[in-house]
Amino acid sequence: MKVGIVRQMRPYNFGAGPATLPQPILEQAQAELLDWQGTGMSVMEIGHRTPAFKALLAETAELFGSLLSIPQTHCVLLCGFPARFQFSMIPMSFLKESADYLVTGIWSRLAYEEANRKKPVRQLKSVSTFDKNADYFYYTPNETISGYAHPVCPEVGEVPLIADMTSCLLSAPLDVSPYDLIFAGAQKNIGPPGLTVVIARNSFLDRAKTGLDTLCDYRTHRTYESNYATPPNFSIYMANLMCHWLKEQGGLVKMGELNHRKASILYEFIDNSDAYLTEVPHENRSMMNVVFTLGDESLTETFLAKAASKGLLGLKGHRAVGGVRASLYNAMPIEGVYALRDFMADFVS
Ligand SMILES: Cc1ncc(COP(=O)(O)O)c(C=O)c1O
C-alpha cells in the first residue's frame, strides 16, 4: 500500500463547500481504499445490503445520535440527495394550508420560492410575526453566502420548527429537541457531497401527507433505515470517519469552542483594521463563513491571487455578493486562520 500520496502540508482551503476535510480522515480513507475492513473491496464497491455496510449505516446514525444527544423522539436519516431537494420535499410533505419562511439570505429565499411554487407561503423578516396556525416555521440558522447567522432557536410555540443546517450542523452543540426537522447537506462540516442528513421528530413525520412518491416520503427512508435505494456509500463512510474524528477532538463542545475562537480571530482583526470591512451586524456574525470586503475593493482580485500563492485557497466571495469569504468549518485548523489573518495584515501594510 502506498501511503503518503496526501501531502502533509496541504494548502488551507477556505472554500464554502465542498469543503476541506481533516487530513487524518483523508489518509484513513486512502489507506482503506483497496481493502475496507478486510473485505478485499473498497467501501464504494461493496453491496449496500451486506452486513458490513448495514453496520456502517447503523453506526453512522448512532454517531450522529451520540454527538448531538438526539432524543429517542427523533430519527436520523442518511439520504442520497442534495440539500436543496429538501426545499421541495418539505412543502411536498407538510405544506397543507400555509407556512412561514424566515428569509434572512439567499438560501432561505430559495427555499421560500420553491415552497411558493406549490402554494403561497409567508415570507417573514422577524420571528415575532409568526403565524401560530402555520403548518411549519422554516429558517436557516447559517446563511452560507452572506455569512449571516440567526443564532437563536426561534420560539414558535406549537408550530413545527424546520431548519436548514447545511452549513452549521456538527459545528457546535445543539439542542435538537425543539426541532421537528433539521436537514444538512454533508459537504461543509460533515463530509463530502452526496449525502443529506435529516434529523426528524417521528411524530412529525407521521403527520406528513399521504400518497407521496415513495422516495419523496421521509417515512420510506425511516422504515428502510436509509437503505431503500442504493445509498451514497462513500459519503456515508466519510461522514462516519468525521464523526469519529469529532469525538476524538472532544466532541461538539470542544469543536464549538474552537470554531468560535477561529471566527473571533478574524472578526477582531477586521474590527481593528481600516482596510477590511464586514457589513454583518455583530449579533448575526456567522462562526462558519466570515464574509468581508477590502476597503479598496479594486484590490480584491490581487488579494485573492496573492492569498492563493501563499496557499490560502477558496477565499473568493460568492458571485451574488462578491468580496471575500473565509469558511471556517470543522476541518479548518486554527493555524490556517492565523495564517489568513497574518496574510491580511501583510497585504495592507
Ligand atoms: C445553507 C445551505 N442550504 C442549502 C444548500 C444547497 O446544498 P446542495 O447543493 O447540497 O443542494 C447550501 C449549499 O451551499 C447551503 O449553504
The ligand as a MOL file (V3000), in Angstrom:
LIG
                    3D

  0  0  0     0  0            999 V3000
M  V30 BEGIN CTAB
M  V30 COUNTS 16 16 0 0 0
M  V30 BEGIN ATOM
M  V30 1 C -27.4950 26.7720 3.8280 0
M  V30 2 C -27.4800 25.9810 2.5600 0
M  V30 3 N -28.6030 25.3450 2.1700 0
M  V30 4 C -28.6510 24.6020 1.0500 0
M  V30 5 C -27.5460 24.4680 0.2380 0
M  V30 6 C -27.6620 23.6560 -1.0140 0
M  V30 7 O -26.9290 22.4930 -0.9110 0
M  V30 8 P -26.9540 21.4300 -2.1200 0
M  V30 9 O -26.0590 21.9840 -3.1690 0
M  V30 10 O -26.4420 20.1600 -1.4780 0
M  V30 11 O -28.3340 21.2990 -2.6180 0
M  V30 12 C -26.3460 25.1070 0.6080 0
M  V30 13 C -25.1550 24.9780 -0.2380 0
M  V30 14 O -24.1710 25.6540 -0.0890 0
M  V30 15 C -26.3220 25.8830 1.7890 0
M  V30 16 O -25.2010 26.5050 2.1650 0
M  V30 END ATOM
M  V30 BEGIN BOND
M  V30 1 1 1 2
M  V30 2 1 2 3
M  V30 3 2 2 15
M  V30 4 2 3 4
M  V30 5 1 4 5
M  V30 6 1 5 6
M  V30 7 2 5 12
M  V30 8 1 6 7
M  V30 9 1 7 8
M  V30 10 2 8 9
M  V30 11 1 8 10
M  V30 12 1 8 11
M  V30 13 1 12 13
M  V30 14 1 12 15
M  V30 15 2 13 14
M  V30 16 1 15 16
M  V30 END BOND
M  V30 END CTAB
M  END
